[in-house]
């Protein structure tokens, strides 16, 4: 840190009772030895006090800044990038499908076609794997004629949520296309454990 020359030429008068040290995390740093900043001894007491206070503030904030840099926002390809408000739980979706009516969503599977053919949510359509360019193109073609206020639910269920490579890219595509009522079905483990095994409606491709 640079010290203005005028402060060196005109020292600030030291207080009657000198500061003997600074407490950081329960430890007393005597004199001006905080973090090895020994050169503070050459400056007047009041100026040194403010410098030490600034160093303490930096030390307090630094861990949080490093944590934010290391554990920042997840990448857009991660399912963790999907906001909680954009998720729908299996029970809620099951009730919506059962009720039918105008608020019944269009359900699109954006994972593996093999898994879709083995079993999928009743009434759902296969719309391409969200992790592949060809799959996203297929999804875009399916939703192109739809009104941007259409209620759409996307799901995959190929693997645990934090490892799914398909759901986040598919969600991003629909948002980029201007769709405002898109939800991602939250399947914590996989489609079998979180949907089929719980007795929710399932179909198989013929």
C-alpha positions as CSV (number, residue, x, y, z in Angstrom):
1,X,0.0,0.0,0.0
2,X,1.5,3.5,-0.9
3,X,1.7,6.1,1.8
4,X,1.3,9.7,0.8
5,X,4.6,11.6,1.3
6,X,2.9,14.5,3.1
7,X,1.9,12.1,5.9
8,X,5.6,11.2,6.3
9,X,6.7,14.9,6.4
10,X,4.0,15.8,9.0
11,X,3.6,13.0,11.5
12,X,0.3,12.7,13.4
13,X,0.6,13.1,17.1
14,X,0.4,9.8,19.0
15,X,-2.3,9.3,21.7
16,X,-1.3,9.4,25.3
17,X,-2.1,5.7,25.7
18,X,-0.5,3.8,22.8
19,X,-2.2,0.8,21.2
20,X,-0.3,-2.3,22.3
21,X,-1.7,-4.7,19.7
22,X,-4.7,-6.0,17.7
23,X,-6.8,-9.0,18.5
24,X,-7.5,-11.3,15.5
25,X,-9.3,-14.7,16.1
26,X,-8.4,-14.5,19.8
27,X,-4.7,-13.9,19.3
28,X,-2.9,-10.7,20.2
29,X,-0.6,-9.3,17.6
30,X,1.7,-7.0,19.5
31,X,2.8,-3.6,18.2
32,X,2.4,-3.5,14.5
33,X,3.3,-7.1,13.7
34,X,-0.1,-8.0,12.2
35,X,0.5,-10.4,9.4
36,X,4.2,-9.4,9.3
37,X,3.5,-5.8,8.4
38,X,6.5,-4.6,10.4
39,X,7.1,-1.5,8.4
40,X,4.0,0.1,10.1
41,X,6.3,0.8,13.1
42,X,7.9,3.6,11.2
43,X,4.6,5.6,10.9
44,X,2.7,7.6,13.6
45,X,0.4,5.7,15.9
46,X,-2.9,7.0,14.6
47,X,-2.0,6.3,11.0
48,X,-0.8,2.8,11.9
49,X,-4.0,2.1,13.7
50,X,-6.1,2.8,10.7
51,X,-3.8,0.8,8.5
52,X,-4.0,-2.2,10.9
53,X,-7.8,-1.8,10.9
54,X,-7.8,-2.0,7.1
55,X,-5.7,-5.1,7.1
56,X,-8.0,-6.8,9.6
57,X,-11.0,-5.9,7.4
58,X,-9.3,-7.5,4.4
59,X,-8.5,-10.6,6.4
60,X,-12.1,-11.0,7.5
61,X,-13.5,-10.6,4.0
62,X,-11.0,-12.6,2.2
63,X,-12.3,-16.1,3.1
64,X,-15.8,-15.2,1.9
65,X,-14.4,-13.9,-1.4
66,X,-12.3,-17.0,-2.0
67,X,-15.3,-19.2,-1.2
68,X,-17.5,-17.3,-3.6
69,X,-14.8,-17.7,-6.3
70,X,-14.5,-21.4,-5.6
71,X,-18.1,-22.3,-5.1
72,X,-19.8,-19.8,-7.4
73,X,-22.9,-20.2,-9.5
74,X,-23.1,-23.6,-11.2
75,X,-22.6,-23.8,-15.0
76,X,-25.6,-23.6,-17.2
77,X,-25.2,-27.3,-18.2
78,X,-25.7,-28.4,-14.6
79,X,-29.1,-29.3,-13.3
80,X,-28.2,-27.3,-10.2
81,X,-28.4,-24.1,-12.4
82,X,-32.2,-24.6,-12.5
83,X,-33.9,-22.3,-10.0
84,X,-36.1,-23.9,-7.4
85,X,-39.1,-22.0,-8.7
86,X,-38.7,-23.7,-12.0
87,X,-39.0,-27.2,-10.5
88,X,-42.0,-29.4,-10.2
89,X,-42.3,-32.4,-7.9
90,X,-43.5,-35.8,-9.0
91,X,-46.6,-35.7,-6.8
92,X,-47.6,-32.3,-8.1
93,X,-47.2,-33.3,-11.7
94,X,-49.2,-36.5,-11.1
95,X,-52.1,-34.5,-9.7
96,X,-52.0,-32.1,-12.7
97,X,-52.1,-35.0,-15.2
98,X,-54.9,-36.7,-13.3
99,X,-57.0,-33.5,-13.2
100,X,-56.6,-32.8,-16.9
101,X,-58.3,-29.7,-18.1
102,X,-56.8,-26.5,-19.6
103,X,-53.9,-26.5,-17.1
104,X,-52.7,-29.9,-18.1
105,X,-49.0,-29.5,-19.2
106,X,-47.3,-30.9,-22.2
107,X,-44.7,-33.4,-20.9
108,X,-41.6,-33.8,-22.9
109,X,-38.8,-36.4,-22.2
110,X,-35.4,-34.9,-23.0
111,X,-33.2,-37.9,-22.1
112,X,-32.4,-41.3,-23.5
113,X,-34.7,-42.6,-26.2
114,X,-34.0,-46.1,-25.1
115,X,-35.3,-45.3,-21.6
116,X,-38.3,-43.5,-23.1
117,X,-39.3,-46.6,-25.0
118,X,-38.9,-48.8,-22.0
119,X,-41.1,-46.7,-19.8
120,X,-42.2,-43.0,-19.7
121,X,-44.8,-40.8,-18.1
122,X,-48.2,-41.5,-19.5
123,X,-48.9,-39.1,-22.3
124,X,-45.4,-37.8,-22.5
125,X,-43.6,-37.3,-25.8
126,X,-39.9,-37.9,-26.7
127,X,-38.3,-34.6,-27.7
128,X,-34.6,-35.5,-28.1
129,X,-31.6,-35.7,-25.7
130,X,-30.9,-32.2,-24.2
131,X,-27.2,-32.8,-24.1
132,X,-26.8,-33.3,-27.8
133,X,-27.2,-30.7,-30.6
134,X,-29.5,-33.0,-32.6
135,X,-31.7,-33.5,-29.5
136,X,-32.0,-29.8,-28.9
137,X,-32.9,-29.3,-32.6
138,X,-35.6,-31.9,-32.3
139,X,-36.9,-30.1,-29.1
140,X,-36.9,-26.8,-30.9
141,X,-38.9,-28.2,-33.8
142,X,-41.5,-29.7,-31.4
143,X,-42.2,-26.5,-29.6
144,X,-41.8,-24.1,-32.5
145,X,-45.6,-23.9,-33.3
146,X,-46.6,-23.6,-29.6
147,X,-47.7,-20.3,-27.9
148,X,-44.9,-19.0,-25.7
149,X,-47.3,-19.2,-22.7
150,X,-47.8,-22.9,-23.1
151,X,-47.3,-25.0,-19.9
152,X,-44.5,-27.4,-20.6
153,X,-42.8,-29.9,-18.2
154,X,-39.4,-31.3,-19.2
155,X,-37.9,-34.4,-17.6
156,X,-35.1,-36.9,-18.0
157,X,-34.5,-39.3,-15.1
158,X,-31.6,-41.1,-16.7
159,X,-29.5,-40.7,-13.5
160,X,-29.3,-38.7,-10.2
161,X,-30.3,-35.1,-10.6
162,X,-26.8,-33.7,-9.9
163,X,-25.3,-35.8,-12.8
164,X,-28.1,-35.3,-15.4
165,X,-26.6,-33.8,-18.6
166,X,-29.9,-33.3,-20.4
167,X,-32.4,-31.3,-18.3
168,X,-30.5,-28.0,-17.9
169,X,-29.6,-27.4,-21.7
170,X,-33.2,-28.2,-22.6
171,X,-34.6,-25.8,-20.0
172,X,-32.2,-23.1,-21.2
173,X,-33.3,-23.6,-24.8
174,X,-36.9,-23.1,-24.0
175,X,-36.2,-20.0,-22.0
176,X,-34.1,-18.6,-24.8
177,X,-37.0,-19.2,-27.2
178,X,-39.3,-17.1,-25.0
179,X,-41.3,-19.8,-23.2
180,X,-42.5,-18.5,-19.8
181,X,-44.2,-21.5,-18.3
182,X,-41.6,-24.2,-18.3
183,X,-40.9,-26.5,-15.4
184,X,-38.4,-29.3,-14.9
185,X,-39.6,-32.4,-13.1
186,X,-37.3,-33.0,-10.1
187,X,-36.2,-36.6,-10.1
188,X,-33.7,-36.9,-7.3
189,X,-32.4,-40.4,-8.2
190,X,-33.9,-41.6,-11.5
191,X,-37.2,-42.1,-13.3
192,X,-37.7,-45.6,-11.9
193,X,-37.2,-44.8,-8.3
194,X,-38.9,-41.4,-8.2
195,X,-41.8,-42.0,-10.6
196,X,-42.5,-45.5,-11.7
197,X,-41.8,-47.2,-8.4
198,X,-44.1,-44.8,-6.6
199,X,-47.1,-45.8,-8.7
200,X,-47.4,-42.7,-10.9
201,X,-48.8,-43.3,-14.4
202,X,-46.4,-45.0,-16.8
203,X,-46.6,-46.0,-20.4
204,X,-44.4,-48.2,-22.6
205,X,-43.7,-47.6,-26.3
206,X,-45.2,-50.2,-28.7
